[in-house]
């Protein structure tokens, strides 16, 4: 018995370097998962992070790596009996998922179906709760013809749990620090910024953003909102669009004209989706919010307007003409376009930029750099 225990410790300790390296370098988790496969004779090993703040993230070893993206992009996991049992029970040791599932639950489990089709058999799972309230979940599986896991194999995995727990704790804290470091880098570039999760909660922000209390309003649970109600609606719609699973996840730019009381200059709020490996840098945040203050008067290029506000070429040309001081009547007199067309384009532009009046739009456009010189911030 003592020799068996020593063998378990020796094999497990050979993984420690892999595990702690992965805590510091997320790209190394695949190697650590592979090593866990080898000591337990598993053929698949997946690491997931489930959170109430953002969509689940995960990585898997080769045999099931192609199943990860469909799993993460679908809501099927919410209805999966095996996933629900794992997250609700939070097994503190590597436990057999299949032993607690009834035949009916197994047959109805959409998450298990593609694994069963590939000949997988028994699964082991453990959950590591994180300080943030998130849950790191390791799920290993072996082929049906390999039979059940042996006690020695399960013990080898359980021996790793303290190291896995410490590694995930460090990885989560580093993720937050990376988010803060990135926003501070943007601050040095003169950009106020925050990393925002799907609920609107700020994961990290820089001092420039925190100084914009004239336009930003703190909300419950660490959230942020715009004081301007109409533009706050655009902000929420932008976050919803970034988080949507069934529509293209594009960014958004929201302009704000200068405050009448002089409390802030004209500015543009950019929402950028955080995707793929960038989520490791931004601690699971789904969006990067960047505020660009506009201080220099210039005539914007049509291509720049198109890029910022998703304007059509005709709309971009129109706003360029408005920025140069032309009125809608001047425009219809200068080129073959009807007043009805110009008015329709103006309504479309106002809707896309969140403005309510041509005067506000013209003021904003006059502040956007022309893209030919270096921006001032």
LINCOR-V300620 format. One record per residue. RES is the residue in one letter. PSI is psi in radians with two decimals (NA if undefined). D_LAST is the distance of its C-alpha to the last C-alpha in Angstrom with 1 decimal. Layout:
res=RES psi=PSI d_last=D_LAST
res=RES psi=PSI d_last=D_LAST
//
This chain:
res=X psi=-0.75 d_last=69.3
res=X psi=-0.68 d_last=67.8
res=X psi=-0.69 d_last=67.4
res=X psi=-0.78 d_last=65.6
res=X psi=-0.71 d_last=63.2
res=X psi=-0.67 d_last=62.4
res=X psi=-0.71 d_last=61.8
res=X psi=-0.80 d_last=59.3
res=X psi=-0.75 d_last=57.4
res=X psi=-0.79 d_last=57.5
res=X psi=-0.76 d_last=56.1
res=X psi=-0.71 d_last=53.4
res=X psi=-0.39 d_last=52.2
res=X psi=-0.24 d_last=51.7
res=X psi=-0.25 d_last=48.8
res=X psi=-0.77 d_last=47.0
res=X psi=-0.73 d_last=45.0
res=X psi=-0.79 d_last=43.9
res=X psi=-0.82 d_last=42.9
res=X psi=-0.48 d_last=40.8
res=X psi=-0.72 d_last=39.2
res=X psi=-0.54 d_last=38.2
res=X psi=-0.56 d_last=36.7
res=X psi=-0.50 d_last=34.2
res=X psi=1.71 d_last=33.9
res=X psi=-0.54 d_last=34.1
res=X psi=-0.27 d_last=35.3
res=X psi=-0.01 d_last=38.5
res=X psi=-0.57 d_last=39.8
res=X psi=-0.73 d_last=41.8
res=X psi=-0.69 d_last=43.8
res=X psi=-0.70 d_last=44.5
res=X psi=-0.69 d_last=45.6
res=X psi=-0.73 d_last=47.9
res=X psi=-0.64 d_last=49.4
res=X psi=-0.63 d_last=50.2
res=X psi=-0.75 d_last=51.9
res=X psi=-0.68 d_last=54.1
res=X psi=-0.26 d_last=55.4
res=X psi=0.08 d_last=56.2
res=X psi=0.69 d_last=57.4
res=X psi=2.80 d_last=54.8
res=X psi=-0.19 d_last=53.6
res=X psi=2.46 d_last=50.3
res=X psi=2.19 d_last=47.8
res=X psi=2.47 d_last=44.7
res=X psi=2.16 d_last=42.1
res=X psi=2.60 d_last=40.3
res=X psi=2.01 d_last=37.9
res=X psi=2.43 d_last=38.5
res=X psi=2.65 d_last=36.3
res=X psi=-0.18 d_last=36.1
res=X psi=-0.41 d_last=32.3
res=X psi=2.91 d_last=31.9
res=X psi=2.65 d_last=34.1
res=X psi=2.58 d_last=36.5
res=X psi=2.71 d_last=35.6
res=X psi=2.90 d_last=38.2
res=X psi=2.62 d_last=39.6
res=X psi=2.82 d_last=43.2
res=X psi=3.03 d_last=45.5
res=X psi=-0.79 d_last=46.7
res=X psi=-0.37 d_last=49.6
res=X psi=0.19 d_last=47.5
res=X psi=-0.54 d_last=43.9
res=X psi=-0.22 d_last=44.2
res=X psi=-0.20 d_last=44.9
res=X psi=-0.87 d_last=41.8
res=X psi=-0.83 d_last=39.4
res=X psi=-0.65 d_last=41.9
res=X psi=-0.79 d_last=42.6
res=X psi=-0.54 d_last=38.9
res=X psi=-0.18 d_last=38.2
res=X psi=2.71 d_last=41.3
res=X psi=0.19 d_last=42.2
res=X psi=-0.54 d_last=45.7
res=X psi=-0.48 d_last=45.2
res=X psi=-0.52 d_last=45.0
res=X psi=-0.03 d_last=48.6
res=X psi=2.13 d_last=49.9
res=X psi=-0.67 d_last=52.7
res=X psi=-0.71 d_last=52.0
res=X psi=-0.75 d_last=48.3
res=X psi=-0.72 d_last=49.0
res=X psi=-0.76 d_last=51.7
res=X psi=-0.80 d_last=49.6
res=X psi=-0.56 d_last=46.7
res=X psi=-0.67 d_last=49.1
res=X psi=-0.57 d_last=51.4
res=X psi=1.06 d_last=48.9
res=X psi=2.22 d_last=51.7
res=X psi=-0.03 d_last=51.4
res=X psi=2.90 d_last=53.3
res=X psi=2.03 d_last=53.4
res=X psi=2.61 d_last=55.5
res=X psi=2.07 d_last=57.2
res=X psi=-0.70 d_last=55.4
res=X psi=-0.47 d_last=58.4
res=X psi=-0.34 d_last=61.0
res=X psi=0.00 d_last=59.5
res=X psi=2.35 d_last=59.1
res=X psi=2.79 d_last=62.0
res=X psi=-0.64 d_last=63.1
res=X psi=-0.72 d_last=61.9
res=X psi=-0.72 d_last=58.4
res=X psi=-0.74 d_last=58.2
res=X psi=-0.52 d_last=59.3
res=X psi=0.04 d_last=56.6
res=X psi=1.84 d_last=53.8
res=X psi=-0.44 d_last=51.4
res=X psi=-0.63 d_last=49.5
res=X psi=-0.51 d_last=52.8
res=X psi=-0.88 d_last=54.2
res=X psi=-0.50 d_last=52.3
res=X psi=-0.75 d_last=53.2
res=X psi=-0.64 d_last=56.8
res=X psi=-0.40 d_last=56.9
res=X psi=0.09 d_last=56.0
res=X psi=0.25 d_last=58.8
res=X psi=2.62 d_last=57.0
res=X psi=-2.06 d_last=59.0
res=X psi=2.53 d_last=58.4
res=X psi=2.51 d_last=54.9
res=X psi=2.45 d_last=53.8
res=X psi=2.59 d_last=50.7
res=X psi=2.65 d_last=49.2
res=X psi=2.36 d_last=46.3
res=X psi=1.85 d_last=44.1
res=X psi=2.42 d_last=42.4
res=X psi=2.78 d_last=38.9
res=X psi=-0.44 d_last=37.5
res=X psi=-0.11 d_last=35.0
res=X psi=-0.13 d_last=37.9
res=X psi=2.89 d_last=37.5
res=X psi=2.08 d_last=40.5
res=X psi=2.22 d_last=40.8
res=X psi=2.18 d_last=43.9
res=X psi=2.25 d_last=45.9
res=X psi=2.05 d_last=48.4
res=X psi=2.65 d_last=50.9
res=X psi=2.63 d_last=53.6
res=X psi=2.95 d_last=56.7
res=X psi=2.71 d_last=58.9
res=X psi=-0.69 d_last=61.9
res=X psi=-0.05 d_last=64.4
res=X psi=-0.17 d_last=63.1
res=X psi=-2.77 d_last=64.5
res=X psi=2.77 d_last=63.1
res=X psi=2.44 d_last=61.0
res=X psi=2.65 d_last=63.3
res=X psi=-0.65 d_last=62.9
res=X psi=-0.67 d_last=62.1
res=X psi=-0.72 d_last=59.1
res=X psi=-0.70 d_last=57.8
res=X psi=-0.66 d_last=58.3
res=X psi=-0.69 d_last=56.3
res=X psi=-0.76 d_last=53.3
res=X psi=-0.55 d_last=53.8
res=X psi=-0.40 d_last=53.8
res=X psi=-0.24 d_last=50.2
res=X psi=-0.74 d_last=48.9
res=X psi=-0.70 d_last=47.9
res=X psi=-0.70 d_last=45.9
res=X psi=-0.71 d_last=44.3
res=X psi=-0.85 d_last=43.5
res=X psi=-0.71 d_last=41.8
res=X psi=-0.76 d_last=39.9
res=X psi=-0.62 d_last=38.6
res=X psi=-0.83 d_last=37.6
res=X psi=-0.74 d_last=35.6
res=X psi=-0.73 d_last=34.1
res=X psi=-0.76 d_last=32.9
res=X psi=-0.68 d_last=31.4
res=X psi=-0.62 d_last=29.7
res=X psi=-0.74 d_last=28.2
res=X psi=-0.70 d_last=26.6
res=X psi=-0.64 d_last=25.4
res=X psi=-0.70 d_last=24.0
res=X psi=-0.76 d_last=22.0
res=X psi=-0.73 d_last=20.7
res=X psi=-0.69 d_last=20.0
res=X psi=-0.75 d_last=18.1
res=X psi=-0.58 d_last=15.8
res=X psi=-0.60 d_last=15.3
res=X psi=-0.73 d_last=14.5
res=X psi=-0.59 d_last=11.6
res=X psi=-0.70 d_last=10.6
res=X psi=-0.39 d_last=10.7
res=X psi=0.05 d_last=8.3
res=X psi=0.31 d_last=5.7
res=X psi=2.14 d_last=7.6
res=X psi=2.35 d_last=10.2
res=X psi=2.72 d_last=13.4
res=X psi=2.58 d_last=17.2
res=X psi=2.22 d_last=20.3
res=X psi=2.41 d_last=22.7
res=X psi=3.08 d_last=26.4
res=X psi=-0.42 d_last=28.4
res=X psi=-0.06 d_last=29.4
res=X psi=0.05 d_last=25.8
res=X psi=2.36 d_last=26.2
res=X psi=2.10 d_last=23.2
res=X psi=-0.66 d_last=24.3
res=X psi=2.53 d_last=21.3
res=X psi=2.88 d_last=17.9
res=X psi=3.00 d_last=15.4
res=X psi=-0.52 d_last=14.9
res=X psi=-0.72 d_last=11.5
res=X psi=-0.72 d_last=13.4
res=X psi=-0.33 d_last=16.4
res=X psi=-0.11 d_last=14.7
res=X psi=0.86 d_last=14.2
res=X psi=-0.18 d_last=17.9
res=X psi=-0.43 d_last=17.5
res=X psi=-0.34 d_last=17.2
res=X psi=2.58 d_last=18.7
res=X psi=2.07 d_last=22.4
res=X psi=2.51 d_last=24.1
res=X psi=3.11 d_last=27.3
res=X psi=2.66 d_last=30.5
res=X psi=0.57 d_last=30.8
res=X psi=0.39 d_last=27.2
res=X psi=3.13 d_last=25.7
res=X psi=2.55 d_last=22.7
res=X psi=2.86 d_last=22.7
res=X psi=2.44 d_last=20.7
res=X psi=-0.58 d_last=22.2
res=X psi=2.02 d_last=22.4
res=X psi=-0.73 d_last=25.6
res=X psi=-0.68 d_last=25.4
res=X psi=-0.47 d_last=22.0
res=X psi=-0.60 d_last=23.3
res=X psi=-0.72 d_last=26.2
res=X psi=-0.68 d_last=23.9
res=X psi=-0.80 d_last=22.3
res=X psi=-0.71 d_last=25.9
res=X psi=-0.66 d_last=27.0
res=X psi=-0.74 d_last=24.3
res=X psi=-0.71 d_last=25.3
res=X psi=-0.69 d_last=28.9
res=X psi=-0.68 d_last=28.3
res=X psi=-0.63 d_last=26.8
res=X psi=-0.20 d_last=29.7
res=X psi=2.51 d_last=32.4
res=X psi=-0.43 d_last=35.1
res=X psi=0.20 d_last=36.7
res=X psi=2.78 d_last=33.8
res=X psi=2.35 d_last=31.1
res=X psi=1.50 d_last=28.2
res=X psi=2.85 d_last=25.2
res=X psi=-2.99 d_last=21.6
res=X psi=2.53 d_last=20.1
res=X psi=2.27 d_last=17.1
res=X psi=1.93 d_last=17.3
res=X psi=2.54 d_last=15.5
res=X psi=2.20 d_last=15.6
res=X psi=2.91 d_last=15.8
res=X psi=2.52 d_last=14.8
res=X psi=2.47 d_last=17.3
res=X psi=-0.53 d_last=20.3
res=X psi=0.06 d_last=20.4
res=X psi=0.21 d_last=16.9
res=X psi=-0.36 d_last=16.2
res=X psi=2.61 d_last=12.9
res=X psi=3.09 d_last=10.9
res=X psi=2.56 d_last=11.5
res=X psi=2.90 d_last=10.3
res=X psi=2.30 d_last=11.9
res=X psi=2.10 d_last=13.7
res=X psi=2.31 d_last=14.8
res=X psi=2.11 d_last=18.2
res=X psi=2.25 d_last=19.3
res=X psi=2.47 d_last=22.9
res=X psi=2.08 d_last=23.9
res=X psi=2.74 d_last=27.0
res=X psi=-2.35 d_last=29.7
res=X psi=-0.36 d_last=29.3
res=X psi=-0.42 d_last=25.7
res=X psi=-0.49 d_last=27.4
res=X psi=-0.63 d_last=28.8
res=X psi=-0.66 d_last=25.4
res=X psi=0.45 d_last=24.1
res=X psi=0.65 d_last=27.4
res=X psi=0.05 d_last=28.7
res=X psi=2.59 d_last=25.6
res=X psi=-0.31 d_last=25.7
res=X psi=2.54 d_last=22.1
res=X psi=2.11 d_last=18.5
res=X psi=2.09 d_last=16.4
res=X psi=2.29 d_last=12.6
res=X psi=2.12 d_last=10.4
res=X psi=2.03 d_last=7.4
res=X psi=2.33 d_last=6.0
res=X psi=2.00 d_last=6.7
res=X psi=-0.21 d_last=6.6
res=X psi=2.30 d_last=8.5
res=X psi=2.35 d_last=12.1
res=X psi=2.87 d_last=13.8
res=X psi=2.11 d_last=16.6
res=X psi=2.54 d_last=16.0
res=X psi=2.54 d_last=18.4
res=X psi=-0.67 d_last=21.1
res=X psi=-0.62 d_last=20.7
res=X psi=-0.74 d_last=17.0
res=X psi=-0.71 d_last=18.3
res=X psi=-0.74 d_last=21.2
res=X psi=-0.65 d_last=19.2
res=X psi=-0.75 d_last=17.0
res=X psi=0.17 d_last=19.9
res=X psi=0.74 d_last=23.0
res=X psi=2.65 d_last=24.2
res=X psi=2.85 d_last=27.4
res=X psi=-0.71 d_last=27.4
res=X psi=-0.70 d_last=29.2
res=X psi=-0.69 d_last=26.7
res=X psi=-0.71 d_last=23.7
res=X psi=-0.73 d_last=25.7
res=X psi=-0.86 d_last=26.4
res=X psi=-0.55 d_last=22.9
res=X psi=-0.69 d_last=22.0
res=X psi=-0.70 d_last=25.0
res=X psi=-0.69 d_last=24.0
res=X psi=-0.49 d_last=20.6
res=X psi=-0.05 d_last=22.5
res=X psi=-0.03 d_last=24.6
res=X psi=2.58 d_last=27.7
res=X psi=2.87 d_last=29.6
res=X psi=-0.65 d_last=31.5
res=X psi=-0.68 d_last=34.6
res=X psi=-0.68 d_last=33.2
res=X psi=-0.76 d_last=32.3
res=X psi=-0.49 d_last=35.8
res=X psi=-0.48 d_last=37.3
res=X psi=-0.43 d_last=35.3
res=X psi=2.79 d_last=36.1
res=X psi=1.38 d_last=38.8
res=X psi=2.45 d_last=37.3
res=X psi=2.78 d_last=38.8
res=X psi=-0.63 d_last=37.3
res=X psi=-0.70 d_last=38.1
res=X psi=-0.77 d_last=36.0
res=X psi=-0.77 d_last=33.0
res=X psi=-0.68 d_last=33.3
res=X psi=-0.71 d_last=33.6
res=X psi=-0.67 d_last=30.5
res=X psi=-0.77 d_last=28.6
res=X psi=-0.72 d_last=29.9
res=X psi=-0.75 d_last=28.8
res=X psi=-0.76 d_last=25.3
res=X psi=-0.71 d_last=25.0
res=X psi=-0.74 d_last=26.4
res=X psi=-0.53 d_last=24.1
res=X psi=-0.13 d_last=20.9
res=X psi=0.23 d_last=22.4
res=X psi=2.75 d_last=22.5
res=X psi=-0.29 d_last=25.8
res=X psi=2.63 d_last=25.7
res=X psi=-0.59 d_last=24.9
res=X psi=-0.78 d_last=23.4
res=X psi=-0.71 d_last=20.7
res=X psi=-0.77 d_last=20.2
res=X psi=-0.70 d_last=20.0
res=X psi=-0.76 d_last=17.5
res=X psi=-0.81 d_last=15.2
res=X psi=-0.58 d_last=15.9
res=X psi=-0.26 d_last=15.2
res=X psi=-0.22 d_last=11.5
res=X psi=2.22 d_last=11.1
res=X psi=2.67 d_last=10.4
res=X psi=-0.06 d_last=13.8
res=X psi=-0.05 d_last=13.5
res=X psi=-0.38 d_last=15.2
res=X psi=2.90 d_last=12.5
res=X psi=2.37 d_last=9.7
res=X psi=2.59 d_last=6.4
res=X psi=2.47 d_last=3.8
res=X psi=NA d_last=0.0
//
